[in-house]
Amino acid sequence: MKIAVIGAGHAGVEAAAAAAAAGAEVDLFSNEGVLPYFRPRLIAVACGQSDPHAIIIHPAEWYAARGIRVHLETPVMVFDPETRRVVCKATDAAYVAVVLACGSLPIIPKIAGWGDGLPVMTLWTMREAVLLRDRITPGARVLVIGGGVLGVETALRAAAVGAKPVVVERLPRLLSANLGGTAASLLNEQVATAGVDIRCNRSVQMFRREAGGAVTAVLDDGSTVEADVAVCSIGASPNRTLAQAAGIETDRGVLIDANLQTQWPGVFAAGDVAQRRGSGVRCSAREAALQGKVAGANAAVCATPQDLQPYTPPQPVIALKVGEVEVYAAGEAGGGEAHREERLDDGSLRRVCRLLVRRGDAVVSVQMVGSREGFDAACKHWSGQ
């Protein structure tokens, strides 16, 4: 039984492992030239806090021992979902089942000057992380575009190595998708104390080249930020290119059923690229790995009488801890007139905020800054479970 896994991120690796454990021969196709790695740890690599080899998920021997053939620098050019034929430089063959684990791609903003050879880039691949290691250094001026989880972590890690980071966020607060006003205010204070210059309610309108290879970002209010390097971190979108070319149903992502199967029997999708019908896209390394396990196991039995395994989504949470700054959240951000915040701490610790957010009687969010105490217990009250 031969199974193809297209994409070698968290979902792809787990799918390959699950299928191999069920006795399948597995081909794992990767666009990149390095073995699969823990993508969330790229920021530490970029800031010189981790070596590239330290974030590799498994050594080559691990795959070989399980009968998983890893094809690096091997993008799939053609995929036929009806016959499950995969065409690339390594093969032209039909498979019993295929798992699409194509991941997501960073969103590139429409900013004048982007792509003109300026030191402006995303941080999404090992190659980009290695390039940034030579730029995010003590004293370097680092502009981070985007104040979400990855943007804030990038800025904090840059500050920790002695760089001078500036975060530009177009919304009123950092982590606006995850935190309401109270928690975000404390987070903002702690991030600033860590050495990050924060510019909320601002957006970059254009980049201008400066002498010596630097760049100036012009903001919407006319102010400027000079930087030796700019890192864009404004989110990601599912990589639907292969699926769309193959005629597989997509919305924001590749549409799947409860068993992670597309409309084509034997064709599954997992990770950032996958979207459950009636739900949104959830880009998360943790969830990608969980989906990959189920998709790989189902791929291994889809041609047998055995029932497919349904996938149960976990509670979506965010967690960030860099130095003295830590934040944890589950559920919606809150902050509207219909929301009510309920403190779980007595407010005596200036650096700690632990709260529930309610809409009516329902708990719709758990938000904690400065401490994780009681987070798991509080999440049990969250209505999203």
C-alpha angles and dihedrals in degrees: 000000000000122000129183123209113195110203128032105218125111094298094045096050093049092045091052092048094049093048092047091049088057090055101264127141105237133202112194114196122201131182091207129081097228132069116270114285142188100272097198088062093060090094091061089050092049091052094047094249095116134030117241093240091054093068096052107121097216135357120247091259091062092061094043092052090056097045094250113146109210115205110196123197088014112129115187108242101185132022125180110197094194095059095019089232116167121199123192138125090280100050150356103204145128120242134203089235139358131208116205107211097158094146124203138297128227116259110246113210122226098245123153110249096026110138096018093121092276123143091259119123149141125251105226108113138046089249091057092046092053091049091051093052088075092050106040096071137133109301095010116139107233123189115200115195109205132038100217125115096287094042093050092047091050091052094046094049091046090052091048091060093049100264122135107239128190120192118206113195123176094207125073096258145019117268089013091167091058111028137054124218100280097050093038092052092055091044090051090053093049094046090050091049088054089062104269122136106219124203110182124178087034135108135191112250101179146351124231126196117239133193117279095030097291126133135219119213115208112210128211092259092054095256119127139220119204115208142173088213136006123209119198116213108163100132141279140261129212115270098239098158099107094041093050092048088052093052095247114153114261139174114168085329138008107299116239138175129231090285093051090251123139122222086277115081111241094019114107134176130206140172129019093344094058126090124185111225109262093017137087131250116275113196106198131138090214094053092041090059092048092048091047092057092053095042092050093048091048092047089056094055103030092101092050132072089256117116120249118248116244118229119234112201115228124230106280111237136166123215129183129172123168117158110311093346119092133161134175128183142168128184132010124342097241120193096135128119091260092055126089124193120218117194117223093190128057094241093243094121109072095204096049132079121170118173150152122223117215133192103197105319095330121101105227100170146020116206128180131174123183095009140045094201111139094359097129092046092048091051089062088069092052112114091220090076 
